[in-house]
Amino acid sequence: MNPEDIKQLREELGWSLAKFGKYFGVTAQAVLKWERGTALPNDFTLAAMIQLKRRLDEAKGENQKQQFINGLRQALLTGGVIALLTFLFNQDESS
């Protein structure tokens, strides 16, 4: 993912720099550096962002996309980064 892809993903989710960073265990300043291209996310974070983008792109229609985002938020609220990864990589592809 390039810096613009990261920014676009964050904006598509409707999350602030701080909220996006919180879910990846970094500060808003770190996210801003990713978006400006002055720093790179670690491999773990990058893999999660790529999967998140892929899942959003696969959502059919705005309703399905919003359902995915709501499920993502719930997973993050209940379990943080581990729940994020479980949600992204283990959820049934047909849902």
N, C-alpha and C positions, 0 to 999 in steps of 0.2 A: 504494500500500500504506500502510495506517495502522500505527502503532506495534505494535498487537496482532498484526497480520498478520506483521510482521517477526519478532516473538518466536515466534509459532506456527510459522513456517517454520524458524527455527533449531532449535526443540525437535523438530519433526518429523524433521529431519535427525539429531538426536541430538548436535549440536555445541555445544561451550562457546562463550561469548562470544568468547574468544580465537581459537578455531579458525574460527569464522564470520568474524570480522574479518580474520584472516590471508588467507583466500581472496578477500576484497574489498579487500585492501590498506589496512586500517585497524586501529586498536587495539580491544581489548575495550571500552575506555571509550567509543569512538565508537559501537560497536554498542549498548551500554547506553543511550546518549543517544537513538539511533534508537528503541529499544524504549520509552523513557520519553516520547518525543515532544518532547524538548528540542532535537533536531537532526534534520536530514533527510539521507539519503544523496544523493550526487550523481546526476544523471540516468543516467549510465552504470551505476552500481551498482543503481539502482532498476529499470532495464530488465532487468538480469540477474536480480534477485530475482523480478520479475514472471514472467519466462520460467521460472525454476526452479520457482516455485509452480505454474504452469500445467502443466509437465511432470509434477510429482509428482501433481497432481490427476488427470491423464490415465492414470496407471498403474493397471492393473486388478489388484487384489488385492495382498496384502502381498508376495508373491514378486516380482512385477514391480516394485513400488516399491523393494524391497531391491536388485534387480538394477540399477535406475537409480541408486540412491544409491552402490552399489559402483562403477559406471562413472564416476560423477561424482567420487568420491574418487580413482580412478585417474587421471583426466584432470587433476585438480588437483595430484596428487603429481608428475606428469611435466611439467607446463607452467604451473602457476599460473593467473593470471587469463585469459590468452589461451586456454589450453586449456579453461577453464571456459566461455568464450563460444563457442568452437568446438563443444564438446560440447552446449551448450544450444540453439544456433541452427542447427546444421548436421546434427544427427543425424537419421536417417531417422525420420519420424513413426510409421511402422508398427512399429518395434521396441519 
